[in-house]
Amino acid sequence: MKTKSIAKDFPVVCVGGSAGGLDAYIRLLKHLPADLGVAVVIVNHLRTVATTLHEILPRYTEMPVELITEKLDIEPNHVFIILKSGICTF
């Protein structure tokens, strides 16, 4: 059985936004190659509404998009969405 080899040293691109950030996320992901070798972490501020970013953003990238709710094990060539509720402290 083959095990998946994951790079342990790779760049992480972190993008923060709020309700108006969707357009920026889409424009960024549409222009990033899926094999760039970076992990993209989107920290999205929200107040009390649920997010559907993990359902919307895969339409604009070939990278897997995951909504992180607990433990964060980041990998290159993936998009991770973290939600920040309450007061935004970016």
CNS distance restraints for C-alpha pairs under 8 A (distance, minus, plus):
assign (resid   6 and name CA) (resid  75 and name CA) 6.86 0.50 0.50
assign (resid   6 and name CA) (resid  76 and name CA) 7.75 0.50 0.50
assign (resid   7 and name CA) (resid  75 and name CA) 7.43 0.50 0.50
assign (resid   7 and name CA) (resid  76 and name CA) 7.20 0.50 0.50
assign (resid  10 and name CA) (resid  37 and name CA) 6.70 0.50 0.50
assign (resid  10 and name CA) (resid  38 and name CA) 5.93 0.50 0.50
assign (resid  10 and name CA) (resid  39 and name CA) 7.56 0.50 0.50
assign (resid  10 and name CA) (resid  76 and name CA) 6.67 0.50 0.50
assign (resid  11 and name CA) (resid  37 and name CA) 7.41 0.50 0.50
assign (resid  11 and name CA) (resid  38 and name CA) 5.01 0.50 0.50
assign (resid  11 and name CA) (resid  39 and name CA) 6.57 0.50 0.50
assign (resid  11 and name CA) (resid  76 and name CA) 7.86 0.50 0.50
assign (resid  12 and name CA) (resid  38 and name CA) 5.52 0.50 0.50
assign (resid  12 and name CA) (resid  39 and name CA) 4.78 0.50 0.50
assign (resid  12 and name CA) (resid  40 and name CA) 5.92 0.50 0.50
assign (resid  12 and name CA) (resid  41 and name CA) 7.09 0.50 0.50
assign (resid  12 and name CA) (resid  76 and name CA) 7.92 0.50 0.50
assign (resid  13 and name CA) (resid  38 and name CA) 6.83 0.50 0.50
assign (resid  13 and name CA) (resid  39 and name CA) 6.11 0.50 0.50
assign (resid  13 and name CA) (resid  40 and name CA) 4.79 0.50 0.50
assign (resid  13 and name CA) (resid  41 and name CA) 6.06 0.50 0.50
assign (resid  14 and name CA) (resid  40 and name CA) 5.92 0.50 0.50
assign (resid  14 and name CA) (resid  41 and name CA) 4.65 0.50 0.50
assign (resid  14 and name CA) (resid  42 and name CA) 5.80 0.50 0.50
assign (resid  14 and name CA) (resid  43 and name CA) 7.24 0.50 0.50
assign (resid  15 and name CA) (resid  40 and name CA) 7.63 0.50 0.50
assign (resid  15 and name CA) (resid  41 and name CA) 6.27 0.50 0.50
assign (resid  15 and name CA) (resid  42 and name CA) 4.86 0.50 0.50
assign (resid  15 and name CA) (resid  43 and name CA) 6.12 0.50 0.50
assign (resid  16 and name CA) (resid  21 and name CA) 7.89 0.50 0.50
assign (resid  16 and name CA) (resid  42 and name CA) 5.83 0.50 0.50
assign (resid  16 and name CA) (resid  43 and name CA) 4.70 0.50 0.50
assign (resid  16 and name CA) (resid  44 and name CA) 5.69 0.50 0.50
assign (resid  16 and name CA) (resid  45 and name CA) 7.62 0.50 0.50
assign (resid  16 and name CA) (resid  90 and name CA) 7.09 0.50 0.50
assign (resid  17 and name CA) (resid  21 and name CA) 4.85 0.50 0.50
assign (resid  17 and name CA) (resid  42 and name CA) 7.77 0.50 0.50
assign (resid  17 and name CA) (resid  43 and name CA) 6.56 0.50 0.50
assign (resid  17 and name CA) (resid  44 and name CA) 5.01 0.50 0.50
assign (resid  17 and name CA) (resid  45 and name CA) 6.13 0.50 0.50
assign (resid  18 and name CA) (resid  44 and name CA) 5.43 0.50 0.50
assign (resid  18 and name CA) (resid  45 and name CA) 4.68 0.50 0.50
assign (resid  18 and name CA) (resid  46 and name CA) 6.24 0.50 0.50
assign (resid  19 and name CA) (resid  44 and name CA) 7.89 0.50 0.50
assign (resid  19 and name CA) (resid  45 and name CA) 7.22 0.50 0.50
assign (resid  19 and name CA) (resid  46 and name CA) 6.76 0.50 0.50
assign (resid  21 and name CA) (resid  25 and name CA) 6.21 0.50 0.50
assign (resid  21 and name CA) (resid  44 and name CA) 7.78 0.50 0.50
assign (resid  22 and name CA) (resid  26 and name CA) 6.18 0.50 0.50
assign (resid  22 and name CA) (resid  53 and name CA) 7.92 0.50 0.50
assign (resid  23 and name CA) (resid  27 and name CA) 6.19 0.50 0.50
assign (resid  24 and name CA) (resid  28 and name CA) 6.10 0.50 0.50
assign (resid  25 and name CA) (resid  29 and name CA) 6.14 0.50 0.50
assign (resid  25 and name CA) (resid  57 and name CA) 7.79 0.50 0.50
assign (resid  26 and name CA) (resid  30 and name CA) 6.01 0.50 0.50
assign (resid  26 and name CA) (resid  57 and name CA) 6.64 0.50 0.50
assign (resid  26 and name CA) (resid  60 and name CA) 6.26 0.50 0.50
assign (resid  27 and name CA) (resid  31 and name CA) 6.58 0.50 0.50
assign (resid  28 and name CA) (resid  32 and name CA) 6.44 0.50 0.50
assign (resid  29 and name CA) (resid  57 and name CA) 7.89 0.50 0.50
assign (resid  29 and name CA) (resid  60 and name CA) 6.07 0.50 0.50
assign (resid  29 and name CA) (resid  61 and name CA) 5.63 0.50 0.50
assign (resid  30 and name CA) (resid  60 and name CA) 5.23 0.50 0.50
assign (resid  30 and name CA) (resid  61 and name CA) 5.86 0.50 0.50
assign (resid  32 and name CA) (resid  36 and name CA) 7.14 0.50 0.50
assign (resid  32 and name CA) (resid  61 and name CA) 7.78 0.50 0.50
assign (resid  34 and name CA) (resid  61 and name CA) 6.89 0.50 0.50
assign (resid  34 and name CA) (resid  62 and name CA) 5.59 0.50 0.50
assign (resid  34 and name CA) (resid  63 and name CA) 5.29 0.50 0.50
assign (resid  34 and name CA) (resid  77 and name CA) 5.88 0.50 0.50
assign (resid  35 and name CA) (resid  77 and name CA) 5.68 0.50 0.50
assign (resid  36 and name CA) (resid  76 and name CA) 7.99 0.50 0.50
assign (resid  36 and name CA) (resid  77 and name CA) 6.42 0.50 0.50
assign (resid  37 and name CA) (resid  76 and name CA) 5.07 0.50 0.50
assign (resid  37 and name CA) (resid  77 and name CA) 5.37 0.50 0.50
assign (resid  38 and name CA) (resid  75 and name CA) 7.74 0.50 0.50
assign (resid  38 and name CA) (resid  76 and name CA) 4.55 0.50 0.50
assign (resid  38 and name CA) (resid  77 and name CA) 5.48 0.50 0.50
assign (resid  38 and name CA) (resid  78 and name CA) 7.54 0.50 0.50
assign (resid  39 and name CA) (resid  74 and name CA) 6.63 0.50 0.50
assign (resid  39 and name CA) (resid  75 and name CA) 5.79 0.50 0.50
assign (resid  39 and name CA) (resid  76 and name CA) 4.33 0.50 0.50
assign (resid  39 and name CA) (resid  77 and name CA) 5.48 0.50 0.50
assign (resid  39 and name CA) (resid  78 and name CA) 5.35 0.50 0.50
assign (resid  39 and name CA) (resid  79 and name CA) 6.14 0.50 0.50
assign (resid  39 and name CA) (resid  80 and name CA) 7.63 0.50 0.50
assign (resid  40 and name CA) (resid  76 and name CA) 7.86 0.50 0.50
assign (resid  40 and name CA) (resid  77 and name CA) 7.59 0.50 0.50
assign (resid  40 and name CA) (resid  78 and name CA) 6.29 0.50 0.50
assign (resid  40 and name CA) (resid  79 and name CA) 4.66 0.50 0.50
assign (resid  40 and name CA) (resid  80 and name CA) 6.14 0.50 0.50
assign (resid  41 and name CA) (resid  79 and name CA) 5.85 0.50 0.50
assign (resid  41 and name CA) (resid  80 and name CA) 4.73 0.50 0.50
assign (resid  41 and name CA) (resid  81 and name CA) 5.90 0.50 0.50
assign (resid  41 and name CA) (resid  82 and name CA) 7.26 0.50 0.50
assign (resid  42 and name CA) (resid  79 and name CA) 7.38 0.50 0.50
assign (resid  42 and name CA) (resid  80 and name CA) 6.06 0.50 0.50
assign (resid  42 and name CA) (resid  81 and name CA) 4.76 0.50 0.50
assign (resid  42 and name CA) (resid  82 and name CA) 6.04 0.50 0.50
assign (resid  43 and name CA) (resid  81 and name CA) 6.02 0.50 0.50
assign (resid  43 and name CA) (resid  82 and name CA) 4.76 0.50 0.50
assign (resid  43 and name CA) (resid  83 and name CA) 5.75 0.50 0.50
assign (resid  43 and name CA) (resid  84 and name CA) 6.59 0.50 0.50
assign (resid  44 and name CA) (resid  81 and name CA) 7.23 0.50 0.50
assign (resid  44 and name CA) (resid  82 and name CA) 6.27 0.50 0.50
assign (resid  44 and name CA) (resid  83 and name CA) 5.05 0.50 0.50
assign (resid  44 and name CA) (resid  84 and name CA) 5.88 0.50 0.50
assign (resid  45 and name CA) (resid  83 and name CA) 5.95 0.50 0.50
assign (resid  45 and name CA) (resid  84 and name CA) 4.61 0.50 0.50
assign (resid  45 and name CA) (resid  85 and name CA) 5.67 0.50 0.50
assign (resid  45 and name CA) (resid  86 and name CA) 7.75 0.50 0.50
assign (resid  45 and name CA) (resid  88 and name CA) 6.30 0.50 0.50
assign (resid  46 and name CA) (resid  50 and name CA) 7.94 0.50 0.50
assign (resid  46 and name CA) (resid  83 and name CA) 6.95 0.50 0.50
assign (resid  46 and name CA) (resid  84 and name CA) 6.22 0.50 0.50
assign (resid  46 and name CA) (resid  85 and name CA) 5.15 0.50 0.50
assign (resid  46 and name CA) (resid  86 and name CA) 7.24 0.50 0.50
assign (resid  47 and name CA) (resid  85 and name CA) 5.44 0.50 0.50
assign (resid  47 and name CA) (resid  86 and name CA) 5.94 0.50 0.50
assign (resid  48 and name CA) (resid  85 and name CA) 7.38 0.50 0.50
assign (resid  52 and name CA) (resid  56 and name CA) 6.26 0.50 0.50
assign (resid  53 and name CA) (resid  57 and name CA) 5.71 0.50 0.50
assign (resid  53 and name CA) (resid  81 and name CA) 7.60 0.50 0.50
assign (resid  54 and name CA) (resid  58 and name CA) 6.92 0.50 0.50
assign (resid  54 and name CA) (resid  65 and name CA) 5.92 0.50 0.50
assign (resid  54 and name CA) (resid  66 and name CA) 6.00 0.50 0.50
assign (resid  54 and name CA) (resid  67 and name CA) 5.73 0.50 0.50
assign (resid  54 and name CA) (resid  81 and name CA) 7.06 0.50 0.50
assign (resid  56 and name CA) (resid  60 and name CA) 7.95 0.50 0.50
assign (resid  57 and name CA) (resid  61 and name CA) 6.92 0.50 0.50
assign (resid  57 and name CA) (resid  65 and name CA) 7.08 0.50 0.50
assign (resid  58 and name CA) (resid  62 and name CA) 6.83 0.50 0.50
assign (resid  58 and name CA) (resid  63 and name CA) 7.27 0.50 0.50
assign (resid  58 and name CA) (resid  64 and name CA) 6.89 0.50 0.50
assign (resid  58 and name CA) (resid  65 and name CA) 6.00 0.50 0.50
assign (resid  63 and name CA) (resid  77 and name CA) 5.83 0.50 0.50
assign (resid  63 and name CA) (resid  78 and name CA) 5.11 0.50 0.50
assign (resid  63 and name CA) (resid  79 and name CA) 6.48 0.50 0.50
assign (resid  64 and name CA) (resid  77 and name CA) 7.60 0.50 0.50
assign (resid  64 and name CA) (resid  78 and name CA) 5.12 0.50 0.50
assign (resid  64 and name CA) (resid  79 and name CA) 6.10 0.50 0.50
assign (resid  65 and name CA) (resid  78 and name CA) 6.16 0.50 0.50
assign (resid  65 and name CA) (resid  79 and name CA) 4.63 0.50 0.50
assign (resid  65 and name CA) (resid  80 and name CA) 5.83 0.50 0.50
assign (resid  65 and name CA) (resid  81 and name CA) 7.46 0.50 0.50
assign (resid  66 and name CA) (resid  78 and name CA) 7.84 0.50 0.50
assign (resid  66 and name CA) (resid  79 and name CA) 6.29 0.50 0.50
assign (resid  66 and name CA) (resid  80 and name CA) 4.95 0.50 0.50
assign (resid  66 and name CA) (resid  81 and name CA) 6.10 0.50 0.50
assign (resid  67 and name CA) (resid  80 and name CA) 5.97 0.50 0.50
assign (resid  67 and name CA) (resid  81 and name CA) 4.78 0.50 0.50
assign (resid  67 and name CA) (resid  82 and name CA) 6.42 0.50 0.50
assign (resid  68 and name CA) (resid  72 and name CA) 6.42 0.50 0.50
assign (resid  68 and name CA) (resid  80 and name CA) 6.47 0.50 0.50
assign (resid  68 and name CA) (resid  81 and name CA) 5.79 0.50 0.50
assign (resid  68 and name CA) (resid  82 and name CA) 5.45 0.50 0.50
assign (resid  68 and name CA) (resid  83 and name CA) 7.87 0.50 0.50
assign (resid  69 and name CA) (resid  82 and name CA) 7.21 0.50 0.50
assign (resid  74 and name CA) (resid  78 and name CA) 7.63 0.50 0.50
assign (resid  74 and name CA) (resid  80 and name CA) 7.50 0.50 0.50
assign (resid  84 and name CA) (resid  88 and name CA) 7.27 0.50 0.50
